[in-house]
Amino acid sequence: MSRSSRRVASTILASLGLLAVSAPAHAQWPVTRLKNVKVLPSDITVDSLVGTMRTFTRALGVRCSYCHLGKEGEPLSAYDFASDERPEKEKARAMLRMVGDINGTYLARLTARRDPAIVVQCATCHHGVAQPRPLQQVLIAAYAGGGVDSLDHTYRALRQRYYGSAAYDFGEVPLAEVAAELALRNKLPDAVRVHLLNTEMSPTSTFAHWMAGAAMLSAGDTTGAIASLRKAVALNPNNQGALGLLRKLGQQPQH
């Protein structure tokens, strides 16, 4: 194994802190002795552990320092992988126990299972992010912390980083649901802004333009509502919701 290969293997082994690594810089690499193993089999081989760690790091999109006592950029020999100081490490163990129960107890009781059997893995929920929260929840939290500007910035940043992956749903529905939640909180101007962000990100969505038009109408912007509703009908002439609102306004769709 080359030096670079050993370093990659060591990085992966570090991700959940199941290897015995002492802090001194002269620690042996790759590590051959296990310590403080509480969930995985105590006799697991280093090669098997490498594969397991690889699935964890990819599923959560994290590196060694997320769970283990050490700083990013430091040599791995400086990490204390046996330490339980970081709370994320115990959370990871709890998640592994949960996955084991789901697969080994609850799913195993099913009388009719598909072949091959479907099993729960870390990636089933995490999809490459450490905290598996729906996009709607992330955006509402951003709004609570810094208002609509923070929400807008958070959405754009997440979209730039994760678009095309399985991490978040960047379709038309999540933003519409977030806007609806803001409307329920009587934050109509902010709700309209989120709807307009939705039309920007999904410009060919009749649903996004319809919802934006309805929100603008509720906020008192009749001119903007008519324009957005007409756009919705232009995209889908059978959008009865948008057509109905236009009729109520005494307007006709433009062809």
Backbone hydrogen bonds, N-H to C=O, Kabsch-Sander energy under -0.5 kcal/mol:
donor,donor_aa,acceptor,acceptor_aa,energy
6,R,2,S,-2.2
7,R,3,R,-2.0
8,V,4,S,-2.2
9,A,5,S,-2.5
10,S,6,R,-2.4
11,T,7,R,-2.3
12,I,8,V,-2.1
13,L,9,A,-2.3
14,A,10,S,-1.2
15,S,12,I,-1.5
16,L,13,L,-0.6
17,G,14,A,-0.7
18,L,13,L,-0.6
20,A,33,R,-1.6
21,V,19,L,-0.8
27,A,24,P,-1.5
35,K,18,L,-0.9
38,K,36,N,-0.7
44,I,41,P,-1.7
49,L,45,T,-2.4
50,V,46,V,-2.5
51,G,47,D,-1.8
52,T,48,S,-2.2
53,M,49,L,-3.1
54,R,50,V,-2.1
55,T,51,G,-1.6
56,F,52,T,-1.7
57,T,53,M,-2.6
58,R,54,R,-2.0
59,A,55,T,-2.2
60,L,56,F,-2.1
61,G,57,T,-1.5
62,V,57,T,-1.2
66,Y,63,R,-2.0
67,C,64,C,-1.3
68,H,64,C,-2.0
69,L,80,D,-0.8
70,G,68,H,-1.0
74,E,71,K,-2.2
78,A,75,P,-2.3
79,Y,76,L,-1.4
80,D,69,L,-2.5
81,F,79,Y,-0.7
82,A,21,V,-0.6
83,S,80,D,-1.0
89,K,86,R,-1.2
90,E,86,R,-0.7
91,K,87,P,-2.0
92,A,88,E,-2.2
93,R,89,K,-1.8
94,A,90,E,-2.3
95,M,91,K,-2.4
96,L,92,A,-2.3
97,R,93,R,-2.3
98,M,94,A,-2.2
99,V,95,M,-2.6
100,G,96,L,-2.3
101,D,97,R,-2.3
102,I,98,M,-2.6
103,N,99,V,-2.6
104,G,100,G,-2.8
105,T,101,D,-2.2
106,Y,101,D,-1.8
107,L,102,I,-3.3
109,R,105,T,-0.7
109,R,106,Y,-0.8
110,L,107,L,-1.4
124,T,121,Q,-1.0
125,C,121,Q,-0.6
125,C,122,C,-1.1
126,H,122,C,-2.3
127,H,123,A,-0.8
128,G,59,A,-2.8
129,V,59,A,-0.5
129,V,126,H,-1.4
133,R,131,Q,-2.5
138,V,134,P,-1.9
139,L,135,L,-2.5
140,I,136,Q,-2.3
141,A,137,Q,-2.0
142,A,138,V,-1.9
143,Y,139,L,-2.3
144,A,140,I,-2.4
145,G,141,A,-1.7
146,G,142,A,-1.9
147,G,143,Y,-2.8
150,S,146,G,-0.8
151,L,147,G,-1.9
152,D,148,V,-2.7
153,H,149,D,-2.5
154,T,150,S,-2.7
155,Y,151,L,-2.5
156,R,152,D,-2.3
157,A,153,H,-2.5
158,L,154,T,-2.5
159,R,155,Y,-2.7
160,Q,156,R,-2.4
161,R,157,A,-1.9
162,Y,158,L,-3.2
163,Y,159,R,-1.9
165,S,162,Y,-2.6
170,F,168,Y,-0.9
175,L,171,G,-0.6
176,A,172,E,-1.2
177,E,173,V,-2.4
178,V,174,P,-2.3
179,A,175,L,-2.6
180,A,176,A,-2.0
181,E,177,E,-1.9
182,L,178,V,-2.0
183,A,179,A,-2.2
184,L,180,A,-2.0
185,R,181,E,-1.0
186,N,183,A,-1.9
187,K,182,L,-2.4
191,A,187,K,-2.4
192,V,188,L,-2.7
193,R,189,P,-1.9
194,V,190,D,-2.1
195,H,191,A,-2.3
196,L,192,V,-2.6
197,L,193,R,-2.1
198,N,194,V,-1.9
199,T,195,H,-2.0
200,E,196,L,-1.9
201,M,197,L,-2.3
202,S,198,N,-2.4
205,S,202,S,-1.9
206,T,204,T,-0.7
209,H,205,S,-1.7
210,W,206,T,-2.3
211,M,207,F,-2.7
212,A,208,A,-2.1
213,G,209,H,-2.4
214,A,210,W,-2.4
215,A,211,M,-2.2
216,M,212,A,-2.6
217,L,213,G,-2.1
218,S,214,A,-1.9
219,A,215,A,-1.8
220,G,217,L,-1.1
221,D,216,M,-2.8
222,T,220,G,-1.2
225,A,221,D,-2.2
226,I,222,T,-2.6
227,A,223,T,-2.0
228,S,224,G,-2.3
229,L,225,A,-2.8
230,R,226,I,-2.5
231,K,227,A,-1.7
232,A,228,S,-2.1
233,V,229,L,-2.1
234,A,230,R,-2.3
235,L,231,K,-1.9
236,N,232,A,-1.7
239,N,236,N,-2.1
240,Q,238,N,-1.5
243,L,239,N,-2.4
244,G,240,Q,-2.5
245,L,241,G,-1.7
246,L,242,A,-2.2
247,R,243,L,-2.3
248,K,244,G,-2.0
249,L,245,L,-1.4
250,G,247,R,-1.7
251,Q,246,L,-3.1
